[in-house]
Amino acid sequence: MKIVVITDVHANLPALQAALESIRTEGYDLIFHTGDAIGAGPHPAECLALLLDAPNLQFVMGNHEAYLVDGLPMPQPDWMSDGEVEHHLWTHACLDVQIRSVIAKWPYVLEYEFESVKTTFVHYGLAPSGREFQSISRRATAADWDAMFTAHDTSLIFYGHDHRASDVEGRARYVNPGSLGCYRQAVARYCVAEFQRGQCSVTHHVVPYDDTELRKAFEERGVPDREFIYRAFFGERF
């Protein structure tokens, strides 16, 4: 069994196109996207269409999809700026209303067993409600991941949300491929997991892409809060 895991596409169409071309060449049985296909980038509708059209691709809910389906948190929390609110509303306005019913069916957790290896896919550690995410832990240790994902009786957990790539062994193995769409360099990231006889090998892949059209789309589409997005998610390369 060979699977591909991608996460946090964040509406970056050139990065997604480059990654999917590489993935098709690589070959796979299943692809999993662990949340946040939309938000941040200028191409929410195009990225969703491309992902939904990809063969054998399964989704879990991210916080950006939850904002679309359930609405933004009210009252507006202190950690969500006015610019971020404007950006979310712009993203939602770019999408056909009917797409909400499709995304509403995405689960918060997917669990599989591949070649006797129990495997979980989730956007990040879930709060007790099961529909909200814990705060990002910037200097997490294996013990921190054990505590965050204690609800999952599994050997291997793939997650996202925190855009940094990571691969940590604790009670389980915790793998973040790194955001496909948001990085300081113009590369799309994903990982490939191959399962055989109770064992799993994971390789991390980095695919370069031309970000000229990405920057152009940010400006031409007037993406709200883009100056912050450039700084926070693209290493100020724009």
SENU-659877 format. One line per field, with one value per residue: x, y, z of N, C-alpha, C in turn; residue in one letter; residue number from 1. Coordinates in Angstrom, 2 decimals, always signed. Example, Ala and Ser with C-alpha at 12.3 -4.5 7.8 and 13.67 -1.06 7.14 Angstrom:
BEGIN
n_east <- c(+13.19,+12.85)
n_north <- c(-5.69,-2.25)
n_up <- c(+7.80,+7.08)
ca_east <- c(+12.30,+13.67)
ca_north <- c(-4.50,-1.06)
ca_up <- c(+7.80,+7.14)
c_east <- c(+13.20,+12.90)
c_north <- c(-3.30,+0.03)
c_up <- c(+7.80,+7.87)
residuo <- c(A,S)
num <- c(1,2)
//
This chain:
BEGIN
n_east <- c(+0.85,+0.59,+0.62,-0.06,+0.48,-0.76,-0.96,-2.49,-2.79,-3.73,-4.92,-3.06,-2.49,-0.42,+1.53,+0.08,-0.56,+2.03,+2.78,+0.81,+1.36,+3.89,+3.17,+1.44,+3.29,+4.86,+3.08,+0.46,-1.76,-3.73,-4.53,-4.25,-5.56,-4.85,-6.35,-7.20,-7.40,-8.19,-8.03,-5.70,-4.20,-4.67,-6.38,-8.84,-11.21,-10.28,-8.32,-9.82,-11.46,-9.55,-8.49,-10.80,-11.24,-9.17,-8.09,-8.99,-8.64,-8.81,-10.30,-9.74,-11.23,-10.15,-9.29,-9.84,-11.69,-13.71,-14.42,-15.69,-17.89,-19.19,-19.16,-17.48,-15.81,-17.80,-18.43,-15.98,-12.81,-9.95,-7.56,-8.01,-7.61,-9.00,-8.27,-7.85,-10.43,-11.69,-10.29,-11.09,-13.84,-13.68,-12.51,-14.60,-16.57,-15.57,-16.26,-18.55,-21.80,-22.85,-20.68,-20.25,-21.92,-20.71,-18.16,-18.93,-19.35,-16.89,-14.85,-13.53,-11.59,-9.84,-9.45,-7.43,-6.25,-3.35,-1.72,-1.55,-0.76,-1.93,-3.35,-3.78,-5.43,-5.55,-6.27,-5.05,-4.28,-7.26,-9.73,-11.72,-14.37,-14.25,-14.54,-13.02,-9.73,-6.65,-4.32,-1.45,+1.57,+4.69,+7.25,+7.18,+7.65,+8.23,+6.72,+4.81,+3.40,+2.41,+0.59,-1.13,-2.33,-3.55,-6.04,-6.15,-5.84,-3.38,-0.72,+0.54,+0.40,-0.73,-0.64,-1.37,-1.67,+0.18,+2.63,+5.18,+7.37,+7.63,+8.74,+8.30,+9.05,+7.15,+4.85,+3.40,+4.13,+4.55,+3.75,+4.20,+3.77,+4.48,+3.39,+1.89,+1.30,+2.19,+5.15,+8.54,+10.08,+9.74,+8.54,+6.69,+5.48,+5.23,+4.48,+5.31,+4.07,+4.85,+3.60,+4.21,+3.89,+3.44,+5.17,+6.25,+7.49,+8.48,+8.83,+9.92,+9.01,+10.00,+9.00,+9.82,+8.29,+7.04,+6.51,+5.59,+3.06,+1.50,+2.09,+1.21,-1.53,-2.34,-2.14,-3.68,-6.19,-6.71,-6.35,-7.44,-5.59,-3.11,-0.47,+0.26,+0.03,+2.06,+4.29,+3.96,+3.55,+5.02,+7.66,+8.36,+9.05,+7.72)
n_north <- c(-1.19,+2.13,+5.42,+8.94,+11.91,+15.09,+18.49,+21.54,+23.17,+25.70,+27.34,+27.79,+27.64,+27.23,+25.80,+23.53,+22.40,+21.71,+19.85,+17.81,+16.93,+15.81,+13.83,+12.20,+11.15,+9.78,+7.82,+6.11,+4.71,+5.87,+9.28,+11.61,+14.55,+16.67,+18.88,+22.43,+23.36,+25.72,+29.36,+31.96,+31.85,+32.98,+31.42,+29.88,+28.57,+27.33,+25.58,+23.88,+22.69,+21.29,+19.50,+18.06,+16.75,+15.02,+11.66,+9.17,+10.66,+11.71,+13.65,+15.49,+17.64,+20.98,+23.95,+26.18,+25.21,+24.62,+27.18,+28.03,+26.25,+26.34,+29.00,+32.04,+32.38,+33.72,+35.93,+37.99,+36.68,+37.68,+36.95,+36.94,+39.04,+42.08,+42.22,+39.52,+38.51,+39.87,+38.68,+35.95,+36.24,+37.17,+34.92,+33.05,+34.23,+33.78,+31.22,+28.79,+28.55,+26.00,+24.34,+24.24,+22.30,+20.02,+20.11,+20.09,+17.45,+16.39,+14.55,+15.08,+13.39,+10.67,+7.19,+4.42,+1.10,+0.00,-2.65,-3.82,-1.64,+0.74,+3.79,+7.28,+10.21,+13.62,+17.09,+18.55,+18.41,+17.70,+19.60,+18.95,+19.07,+17.95,+19.28,+21.48,+22.94,+22.40,+24.80,+25.79,+24.17,+25.34,+24.43,+21.65,+18.54,+14.96,+13.97,+15.98,+15.70,+13.14,+13.69,+15.50,+13.96,+11.90,+10.71,+9.02,+5.75,+4.49,+3.79,+5.52,+8.88,+11.31,+14.76,+18.35,+21.83,+23.31,+24.72,+23.77,+21.17,+17.94,+15.06,+12.86,+10.55,+9.06,+7.85,+7.12,+7.48,+10.68,+12.61,+15.41,+16.64,+19.20,+22.42,+22.45,+24.66,+27.03,+28.46,+29.53,+29.34,+28.77,+26.07,+23.04,+20.85,+17.44,+14.12,+10.64,+7.52,+4.17,+0.97,-2.23,-5.47,-4.88,-2.79,+0.62,+2.99,+6.35,+9.01,+12.31,+14.82,+17.42,+19.84,+22.07,+25.15,+27.66,+30.80,+33.14,+33.69,+33.31,+35.45,+37.49,+36.92,+37.33,+40.13,+41.08,+40.08,+41.34,+40.31,+40.28,+41.38,+40.66,+41.62,+40.94,+38.16,+37.64,+38.17,+36.40,+33.81,+33.36,+33.99,+36.62,+36.84,+38.03)
n_up <- c(+0.00,-0.93,-0.04,-0.34,+1.40,+1.82,+2.93,+4.05,+1.66,+1.12,-0.90,-2.93,-6.07,-8.16,-6.68,-5.89,-8.39,-9.30,-7.33,-7.63,-10.22,-9.83,-8.00,-9.49,-11.26,-9.44,-8.52,-6.75,-4.23,-2.58,-1.79,+0.85,+2.21,+4.78,+5.74,+5.53,+2.76,+1.67,+2.11,+2.88,+0.29,-3.21,-4.77,-4.03,-5.08,-7.42,-6.44,-4.77,-6.73,-8.25,-6.37,-5.63,-7.96,-8.22,-8.48,-6.06,-3.67,-0.36,+2.28,+5.33,+7.78,+8.10,+10.01,+8.42,+6.56,+8.37,+9.21,+6.92,+6.72,+9.25,+9.94,+11.00,+14.18,+16.77,+19.47,+17.70,+18.23,+20.25,+19.06,+16.36,+13.77,+12.33,+9.65,+9.08,+9.36,+7.23,+5.16,+5.35,+4.76,+2.15,+0.90,+1.28,-0.28,-2.78,-3.39,-4.63,-3.28,-3.01,-2.56,+0.12,+1.27,+0.35,+1.56,+4.20,+4.77,+5.20,+7.39,+10.75,+11.57,+10.15,+10.11,+9.46,+8.65,+7.47,+6.08,+8.63,+10.15,+12.18,+11.34,+11.49,+10.36,+10.73,+11.20,+13.28,+16.81,+18.52,+20.31,+23.30,+22.35,+19.84,+17.49,+17.27,+17.30,+19.04,+20.43,+18.53,+19.14,+19.49,+20.19,+20.50,+22.15,+21.97,+24.07,+24.32,+21.90,+22.34,+24.42,+23.12,+21.12,+22.45,+22.39,+20.25,+19.35,+17.94,+15.57,+13.88,+13.00,+10.84,+10.28,+10.12,+9.94,+11.77,+9.95,+9.60,+8.56,+10.05,+11.90,+14.26,+16.84,+19.31,+21.65,+19.47,+15.95,+14.69,+12.01,+10.04,+6.90,+6.20,+5.17,+2.00,+0.46,+1.70,+2.34,+2.90,+0.67,-2.89,-3.13,-3.19,-0.73,+0.26,+1.53,+1.17,+2.04,+2.50,+2.98,+4.31,+5.38,+8.14,+8.56,+8.01,+5.77,+5.43,+3.24,+2.57,+0.28,-1.96,-4.18,-6.67,-7.83,-10.09,-8.87,-9.96,-11.15,-8.94,-7.16,-8.84,-9.01,-6.35,-6.19,-8.40,-7.81,-5.51,-2.86,+0.42,+3.29,+2.38,+2.63,+5.24,+4.97,+3.11,+4.73,+6.93,+5.89,+3.58,+3.82,+3.30,+0.62,-1.43)
ca_east <- c(+0.00,+1.38,-0.23,+0.54,-0.16,-0.55,-1.69,-2.38,-2.60,-3.98,-5.32,-1.89,-2.70,+0.81,+2.17,-0.73,-0.37,+3.35,+2.78,+0.00,+2.09,+4.92,+2.50,+0.99,+4.49,+5.26,+2.14,-0.06,-3.06,-4.63,-4.00,-4.98,-5.29,-5.18,-6.99,-6.85,-7.23,-8.49,-7.48,-4.34,-3.85,-5.63,-7.09,-9.60,-12.12,-9.50,-7.66,-10.83,-11.87,-8.47,-8.42,-11.99,-11.17,-8.04,-8.54,-8.66,-8.18,-9.72,-10.09,-10.22,-11.58,-9.22,-9.98,-10.33,-12.94,-14.72,-14.92,-16.63,-19.08,-19.86,-19.07,-16.36,-16.16,-18.47,-17.90,-14.65,-11.82,-8.84,-6.46,-8.39,-7.60,-10.00,-7.78,-8.09,-11.86,-11.95,-9.74,-11.98,-15.07,-13.33,-12.36,-15.92,-17.29,-15.01,-16.69,-19.96,-22.49,-23.08,-19.48,-20.30,-22.54,-19.71,-17.11,-19.55,-19.28,-15.54,-14.69,-12.40,-10.59,-9.93,-8.61,-7.24,-5.21,-2.64,-0.71,-1.53,-0.31,-3.04,-2.93,-4.78,-5.27,-6.27,-5.62,-4.20,-4.91,-8.63,-10.24,-12.71,-15.59,-14.05,-14.79,-12.11,-8.34,-5.81,-3.36,-0.22,+2.70,+5.84,+8.46,+6.62,+8.47,+7.48,+5.73,+3.73,+2.56,+1.68,-0.53,-2.06,-3.03,-3.79,-7.34,-6.06,-5.14,-2.84,+0.74,+1.06,-0.53,-0.39,-1.37,-0.89,-1.99,+1.50,+3.13,+6.53,+7.49,+8.11,+8.60,+8.72,+8.66,+6.75,+3.98,+3.16,+4.96,+3.77,+4.35,+3.62,+4.52,+4.76,+2.38,+2.17,+1.11,+2.77,+6.54,+9.41,+10.64,+8.74,+8.52,+5.53,+5.95,+4.30,+5.22,+4.84,+4.21,+4.69,+3.32,+4.42,+4.11,+3.48,+6.17,+5.96,+8.58,+7.97,+9.80,+9.44,+9.31,+9.98,+8.85,+9.85,+7.28,+7.20,+5.52,+5.31,+1.62,+0.92,+2.18,+0.36,-2.92,-2.55,-2.31,-4.79,-7.46,-6.86,-6.58,-7.33,-4.57,-2.02,+0.86,+0.51,+0.21,+3.42,+5.28,+3.77,+3.49,+5.85,+9.01,+8.58,+9.69,+6.95)
ca_north <- c(+0.00,+3.37,+6.59,+10.27,+12.82,+16.51,+19.28,+23.01,+23.72,+27.12,+28.08,+28.09,+26.81,+26.75,+24.78,+22.31,+21.81,+21.09,+18.68,+16.74,+16.37,+14.94,+12.69,+11.30,+10.44,+8.89,+6.72,+5.98,+4.06,+6.87,+10.56,+12.22,+15.96,+16.81,+20.13,+23.77,+23.52,+27.11,+30.36,+32.51,+32.06,+33.66,+30.49,+28.87,+27.78,+26.51,+24.50,+22.90,+21.95,+20.39,+18.45,+17.21,+16.00,+14.09,+10.29,+8.50,+11.64,+11.85,+14.89,+15.76,+19.03,+21.91,+25.10,+27.07,+24.63,+24.76,+28.57,+28.11,+25.46,+26.72,+30.43,+32.51,+32.42,+34.93,+37.20,+37.91,+36.50,+38.64,+36.51,+37.07,+40.46,+42.53,+41.83,+38.09,+38.36,+40.31,+37.67,+34.79,+36.58,+37.21,+33.53,+32.42,+34.82,+33.22,+29.84,+28.51,+28.20,+24.55,+23.62,+24.09,+21.02,+18.99,+20.17,+19.76,+16.00,+15.95,+14.23,+15.67,+12.33,+9.45,+6.13,+3.28,+0.14,-0.40,-3.69,-3.99,-0.41,+1.66,+5.10,+8.32,+11.47,+14.68,+18.38,+18.86,+17.91,+18.20,+19.97,+17.96,+19.11,+17.18,+20.13,+22.62,+22.49,+22.93,+25.83,+25.26,+24.06,+25.69,+23.67,+20.41,+17.35,+13.73,+13.88,+16.92,+15.07,+12.06,+14.27,+16.13,+12.96,+10.76,+10.09,+8.14,+4.48,+4.33,+3.72,+6.55,+10.00,+12.38,+15.97,+19.57,+23.04,+23.91,+24.58,+23.21,+19.72,+17.31,+13.60,+12.63,+9.28,+9.03,+6.69,+6.83,+8.31,+11.86,+13.11,+16.57,+16.82,+20.62,+23.02,+22.39,+25.95,+28.17,+28.21,+30.67,+29.09,+28.35,+24.61,+22.35,+19.72,+16.35,+12.91,+9.35,+6.44,+2.83,-0.01,-3.62,-6.45,-4.28,-1.73,+1.79,+3.92,+7.66,+9.89,+13.67,+15.30,+18.87,+20.07,+23.51,+25.68,+29.07,+31.55,+34.43,+33.85,+33.37,+36.85,+38.28,+36.69,+38.03,+41.56,+41.34,+39.73,+42.18,+39.44,+41.04,+41.05,+39.97,+42.02,+40.07,+36.80,+37.58,+38.10,+35.28,+32.51,+33.24,+34.42,+37.95,+36.79,+38.87)
ca_up <- c(+0.00,-1.06,+0.09,-0.35,+2.36,+1.62,+3.92,+4.03,+0.32,+1.34,-2.10,-3.76,-7.25,-8.81,-5.85,-5.97,-9.72,-9.36,-6.47,-8.21,-11.36,-9.28,-7.35,-10.55,-11.74,-8.34,-8.39,-5.39,-4.07,-2.01,-1.31,+1.96,+2.50,+6.20,+6.15,+5.06,+1.32,+1.34,+3.02,+2.65,-1.10,-4.07,-5.66,-3.27,-5.91,-8.35,-5.70,-4.38,-7.92,-8.63,-5.36,-5.71,-9.21,-8.17,-8.15,-4.79,-2.69,+0.77,+3.01,+6.68,+8.00,+8.72,+10.61,+7.37,+6.07,+9.42,+9.16,+5.79,+6.98,+10.50,+10.16,+11.82,+15.61,+17.24,+18.97,+17.12,+19.28,+20.27,+18.21,+14.95,+13.43,+11.36,+8.34,+8.90,+9.13,+5.86,+4.26,+5.35,+4.06,+0.72,+0.48,+1.21,-1.40,-4.02,-3.54,-4.86,-2.03,-2.96,-2.11,+1.58,+1.61,+0.06,+2.58,+5.50,+4.96,+5.52,+8.82,+11.46,+11.75,+9.37,+10.67,+8.57,+9.00,+6.26,+6.34,+10.09,+10.78,+12.43,+10.84,+11.70,+9.65,+11.44,+10.93,+14.44,+18.02,+18.69,+21.62,+23.76,+21.53,+18.63,+16.33,+17.38,+17.35,+20.10,+20.03,+17.97,+20.06,+18.65,+20.57,+21.03,+22.30,+21.77,+25.16,+23.98,+20.87,+23.00,+25.14,+22.20,+20.33,+23.32,+22.10,+19.08,+19.57,+16.60,+15.48,+12.98,+12.85,+9.90,+10.66,+9.50,+10.71,+11.95,+8.58,+9.58,+8.42,+11.28,+11.96,+15.65,+17.44,+20.71,+21.78,+18.05,+15.08,+14.34,+10.77,+9.36,+5.64,+5.97,+4.29,+0.57,-0.20,+2.42,+2.73,+2.59,-0.66,-3.88,-3.25,-2.64,+0.07,+0.59,+1.90,+0.67,+3.01,+1.92,+4.04,+3.91,+6.44,+9.47,+8.61,+7.20,+5.48,+5.04,+2.59,+2.38,-1.07,-2.17,-5.61,-6.99,-8.74,-10.46,-8.09,-10.60,-11.30,-7.59,-6.72,-9.72,-8.62,-5.07,-6.43,-9.33,-7.16,-4.33,-1.71,+1.67,+4.30,+1.69,+3.13,+6.40,+4.46,+2.55,+5.82,+7.85,+5.27,+2.39,+4.12,+2.74,-0.70,-2.35)
c_east <- c(+0.89,+0.43,+0.61,-0.24,+0.24,-1.35,-1.51,-1.99,-2.81,-4.12,-4.14,-1.93,-1.40,+1.52,+1.41,-0.56,+0.97,+3.39,+1.99,+0.66,+3.17,+4.31,+1.99,+2.15,+4.94,+4.38,+1.70,-1.35,-4.10,-3.86,-4.88,-4.56,-5.76,-5.55,-6.36,-6.46,-7.39,-7.87,-6.06,-4.09,-4.98,-6.52,-7.93,-10.48,-11.34,-8.83,-8.66,-11.25,-10.82,-8.37,-9.61,-11.98,-10.07,-8.53,-8.09,-8.07,-9.23,-9.31,-10.45,-10.40,-10.43,-9.98,-10.53,-11.61,-14.05,-15.28,-15.93,-17.95,-19.88,-19.90,-17.88,-16.78,-16.73,-18.69,-16.46,-13.62,-10.66,-7.74,-6.78,-8.52,-8.73,-9.58,-8.01,-9.57,-12.21,-11.45,-10.64,-13.26,-14.84,-13.20,-13.72,-16.72,-16.80,-15.60,-18.19,-20.61,-22.66,-21.88,-19.50,-20.90,-21.58,-18.67,-17.67,-19.49,-17.87,-15.43,-13.53,-11.27,-10.88,-8.98,-8.61,-6.27,-4.61,-1.59,-0.45,-0.97,-1.51,-2.58,-4.08,-4.41,-6.15,-5.54,-4.64,-4.89,-6.28,-8.93,-11.30,-13.99,-15.49,-14.25,-13.98,-10.70,-7.59,-4.86,-2.09,+0.89,+3.99,+7.09,+8.05,+7.67,+7.61,+6.39,+4.54,+2.81,+1.78,+0.44,-1.58,-2.93,-3.40,-5.09,-7.25,-5.21,-4.57,-1.32,+1.35,+0.01,+0.05,-1.26,-0.78,-1.07,-0.75,+2.25,+4.53,+6.48,+8.09,+7.88,+9.19,+8.19,+8.34,+5.98,+3.57,+4.19,+4.08,+4.45,+3.54,+4.41,+5.02,+3.75,+2.81,+2.18,+1.77,+4.16,+7.38,+10.09,+9.54,+8.88,+7.25,+6.01,+4.84,+5.13,+4.52,+5.10,+3.94,+4.63,+3.53,+4.71,+4.32,+4.50,+5.75,+7.22,+7.96,+9.09,+9.15,+9.92,+9.16,+10.01,+8.88,+8.72,+7.58,+6.11,+5.18,+3.82,+0.92,+0.94,+1.26,-1.11,-3.26,-2.90,-3.54,-6.14,-7.69,-7.11,-6.40,-6.25,-3.33,-0.64,+1.23,+0.80,+1.60,+4.46,+5.18,+3.94,+4.41,+7.25,+9.37,+9.23,+8.93,+7.11)
c_north <- c(+1.24,+4.54,+7.86,+11.13,+14.25,+17.27,+20.76,+23.54,+25.24,+27.92,+28.56,+27.17,+26.36,+25.66,+23.46,+21.63,+21.09,+19.81,+17.53,+16.12,+15.41,+13.67,+11.70,+10.50,+9.40,+7.65,+6.54,+5.16,+5.05,+8.14,+11.04,+13.68,+16.23,+18.23,+21.40,+23.80,+24.97,+28.04,+30.73,+32.82,+32.65,+32.75,+29.47,+27.99,+26.84,+25.34,+23.44,+22.06,+20.92,+19.22,+17.50,+16.34,+14.95,+12.69,+9.84,+9.45,+11.80,+13.05,+14.73,+17.26,+19.80,+23.09,+26.05,+26.53,+24.78,+26.18,+28.73,+27.43,+26.01,+28.22,+30.78,+32.55,+33.77,+34.82,+37.04,+37.78,+37.48,+38.25,+36.60,+38.54,+40.80,+42.14,+40.36,+37.82,+38.74,+39.26,+36.44,+35.07,+36.65,+35.79,+32.87,+32.94,+34.29,+31.84,+29.74,+28.06,+26.70,+23.77,+23.41,+22.75,+19.86,+18.95,+19.80,+18.26,+15.51,+15.67,+14.99,+14.66,+11.21,+8.43,+4.93,+2.29,-0.36,-1.44,-3.82,-2.77,+0.53,+3.09,+6.09,+9.56,+12.51,+15.99,+18.76,+18.24,+18.54,+18.55,+18.94,+17.94,+18.24,+17.97,+21.42,+22.08,+23.15,+24.00,+25.16,+25.29,+24.23,+24.89,+22.33,+19.30,+16.12,+13.58,+14.82,+16.32,+13.91,+12.58,+14.84,+15.10,+11.72,+10.03,+9.04,+6.91,+4.03,+4.28,+4.90,+7.62,+11.00,+13.59,+17.17,+20.74,+23.87,+23.67,+23.98,+21.70,+19.14,+15.81,+13.17,+11.28,+9.48,+7.76,+6.18,+7.63,+9.44,+12.56,+14.28,+16.77,+18.24,+21.17,+22.93,+23.79,+27.14,+27.82,+29.39,+30.53,+28.61,+26.85,+24.10,+21.09,+18.69,+15.15,+11.68,+8.31,+5.11,+1.81,-1.42,-4.45,-5.81,-3.17,-0.59,+2.62,+5.21,+8.46,+11.24,+14.18,+16.81,+19.12,+21.58,+23.90,+27.14,+29.87,+32.92,+34.69,+33.92,+34.80,+37.73,+38.14,+37.35,+39.49,+41.83,+41.05,+40.53,+41.38,+40.22,+40.49,+40.41,+40.39,+41.20,+38.64,+36.64,+37.40,+36.78,+33.92,+32.31,+33.83,+35.76,+37.94,+37.59,+40.33)
c_up <- c(+0.00,-1.01,+0.02,+0.63,+2.03,+2.66,+3.63,+2.65,+0.32,+0.03,-2.95,-4.98,-7.92,-8.01,-5.93,-7.32,-9.82,-8.53,-7.09,-9.44,-10.88,-8.67,-8.39,-11.12,-10.72,-8.30,-6.95,-5.41,-3.56,-1.71,-0.16,+2.09,+3.92,+6.58,+5.62,+3.58,+0.90,+2.38,+2.66,+1.18,-1.94,-4.90,-4.89,-4.14,-6.82,-7.63,-5.25,-5.58,-8.31,-7.65,-5.46,-6.96,-9.20,-7.77,-6.77,-3.75,-1.61,+1.62,+4.49,+6.83,+8.64,+9.30,+9.55,+6.73,+7.10,+9.46,+8.03,+6.13,+8.16,+10.73,+11.04,+13.28,+16.00,+18.75,+18.46,+18.22,+19.15,+19.28,+16.72,+14.60,+12.46,+9.94,+8.06,+8.64,+7.70,+4.87,+4.20,+4.56,+2.55,+0.18,+0.30,+0.03,-2.74,-4.35,-3.80,-3.56,-1.89,-2.46,-0.61,+1.98,+1.33,+1.19,+3.95,+5.79,+5.30,+7.01,+9.44,+11.64,+10.77,+9.98,+9.73,+9.22,+7.69,+6.62,+7.85,+10.83,+10.94,+12.17,+10.98,+10.91,+10.33,+11.20,+12.04,+15.65,+18.24,+20.13,+22.03,+22.94,+20.29,+17.36,+16.39,+17.56,+18.49,+19.54,+19.51,+19.01,+19.26,+18.97,+21.18,+21.08,+22.00,+22.84,+24.89,+22.92,+21.45,+23.71,+24.19,+21.46,+21.14,+23.01,+21.00,+19.41,+18.23,+16.64,+14.75,+12.81,+11.87,+10.23,+9.90,+10.45,+11.03,+10.64,+8.49,+9.40,+9.70,+11.21,+13.31,+16.14,+18.91,+20.94,+20.39,+17.25,+14.55,+13.15,+10.23,+8.07,+5.44,+4.99,+2.83,-0.04,+0.45,+2.91,+2.28,+1.23,-1.59,-4.14,-2.60,-1.94,+0.26,+1.03,+1.33,+1.74,+2.32,+3.04,+3.50,+5.16,+7.81,+9.64,+7.70,+7.01,+4.96,+4.41,+2.34,+1.01,-1.14,-3.68,-5.89,-7.93,-9.00,-9.74,-8.71,-10.69,-9.95,-7.08,-7.55,-9.32,-7.29,-5.32,-7.31,-8.69,-5.88,-3.07,-0.41,+2.60,+3.67,+2.18,+4.36,+5.93,+3.86,+3.66,+6.60,+7.18,+4.07,+2.59,+3.51,+1.38,-1.74,-1.96)
residuo <- c(M,K,I,V,V,I,T,D,V,H,A,N,L,P,A,L,Q,A,A,L,E,S,I,R,T,E,G,Y,D,L,I,F,H,T,G,D,A,I,G,A,G,P,H,P,A,E,C,L,A,L,L,L,D,A,P,N,L,Q,F,V,M,G,N,H,E,A,Y,L,V,D,G,L,P,M,P,Q,P,D,W,M,S,D,G,E,V,E,H,H,L,W,T,H,A,C,L,D,V,Q,I,R,S,V,I,A,K,W,P,Y,V,L,E,Y,E,F,E,S,V,K,T,T,F,V,H,Y,G,L,A,P,S,G,R,E,F,Q,S,I,S,R,R,A,T,A,A,D,W,D,A,M,F,T,A,H,D,T,S,L,I,F,Y,G,H,D,H,R,A,S,D,V,E,G,R,A,R,Y,V,N,P,G,S,L,G,C,Y,R,Q,A,V,A,R,Y,C,V,A,E,F,Q,R,G,Q,C,S,V,T,H,H,V,V,P,Y,D,D,T,E,L,R,K,A,F,E,E,R,G,V,P,D,R,E,F,I,Y,R,A,F,F,G,E,R,F)
num <- c(1,2,3,4,5,6,7,8,9,10,11,12,13,14,15,16,17,18,19,20,21,22,23,24,25,26,27,28,29,30,31,32,33,34,35,36,37,38,39,40,41,42,43,44,45,46,47,48,49,50,51,52,53,54,55,56,57,58,59,60,61,62,63,64,65,66,67,68,69,70,71,72,73,74,75,76,77,78,79,80,81,82,83,84,85,86,87,88,89,90,91,92,93,94,95,96,97,98,99,100,101,102,103,104,105,106,107,108,109,110,111,112,113,114,115,116,117,118,119,120,121,122,123,124,125,126,127,128,129,130,131,132,133,134,135,136,137,138,139,140,141,142,143,144,145,146,147,148,149,150,151,152,153,154,155,156,157,158,159,160,161,162,163,164,165,166,167,168,169,170,171,172,173,174,175,176,177,178,179,180,181,182,183,184,185,186,187,188,189,190,191,192,193,194,195,196,197,198,199,200,201,202,203,204,205,206,207,208,209,210,211,212,213,214,215,216,217,218,219,220,221,222,223,224,225,226,227,228,229,230,231,232,233,234,235,236,237,238)
//
